[in-house]
Amino acid sequence: MSVGIDWMAFVNVFLAALLGACLIVTFYATGLRLLVRAGRIPVVSPVEFTDAITILSEKQARRAAKQAAKAERKSPLTEGQKLLALVGAYACFALCALAVIAGILIIVVGH
């Protein structure tokens, strides 16, 4: 008994997965970059887990918040440009979510 492999289908799936992964990562990275440009720097507060390492100490969190405030004061962007960057960031995150949802629908529906 011989098993035949459709190599073109394999290449199509590989390229679709590679393209999808690249698009999602690109949209997410662009969204984070625009979020920072808009003055919404994501700062992680200290989190402690039982029997685990502290992710960020309080001193590090204060330092990061201070640097974020300093960057906010030095931002060369106008309020309109910051708003546009924020809208662009949310649009990138929405495209990221849509790409994930589309991938799930393609897997579930099968088309």
N, C-alpha and C positions, 0 to 999 in steps of 0.2 A: 504494500500500500504506500503510495507516494503522496506527500503533502505539498501542495502548491502554495507559494507565497506571492501575493500581489504586491510587488515592490513599489509600484507607483502609489498605491493606497498608503503604504508605509511612509513613503516620502511626503505625501500630502499631509498625513497626520503629524509627522515630525515638524514640517514647516509651519503648520497651523499652530502647534503648541509653542514653537519657538517665537513666532510672531506675536502670539497672544501674551506670552510671558514678557517679551520686550515692551509691548505697548502698555501693559499694566504697570511695570516698573517705571517706565518713562512718565506716564501720567502721574503716578504717585510721587516721584521725585520732583517733577515740575510743580505739583500742587504744594509740596512742602516748601520748595524754594519761594513760591509766590506767597505762601502763608508767612514766611519769615520777612519777606519784603514788605508785606502789609503791616508789619509790626506785631504780629501774633506769634511770637517765638514760643514754641512748645517747651515748657519747663516741667520736668518730671519731679514731683514732690517726693520726699523720702518715703520709702516703703520698706517695712520690715516684715519678714516672713519667719515663722517658727522654724528653727533649725536651718536657717539660711543666712546668706550674707545681705547686709543692707545695700540696697541699690545705689542710693545717693544720700550722703549725710546731710544734716541740716545746714552745716557750714557751706557745703558745696551747692546746696539749693539756694541759699542766700546769695552766694557769689554769682550763680547763674542768673538769678532774678535781677541782681544789680547790673550785670553785664547787659541783660535784655533791656533794662530801663535806659542805660547809657546809649545803647544802639538805637533805641527809639528816639531819644533826644537828638542824635546825630543824623537821623535819616534825612536824606536830601529830597525825599518824595513829598509831594503835596497831599492834602487829605483826599483829593479826588483820585490821585494815582494810587494811594494806599487802598482806597475802596475798590478800584479797578483790579488791583492785585489780589485782593481778598475774594472778589467775585471770580476771578480767574482760577484761584486756588480751589474754591468750591466746585467750579466747573470741571477741573481736572479730577478731583475726587469723585465726582458724579460719573465721569467717563470711566474711571477705574471700576466703580461699582457696576456700571452697565456692562463692561467687558466681562466681569466675573459672572454676572447674572446671565449674560448671553452664552457664555461657556457652559454653565450649568444647564440651561435650557437645551442647548445642542446635545449635551450628553443624555439628558432625560428624554427628550422628544425623539432624538435620533436622526435628525435631518440636518 
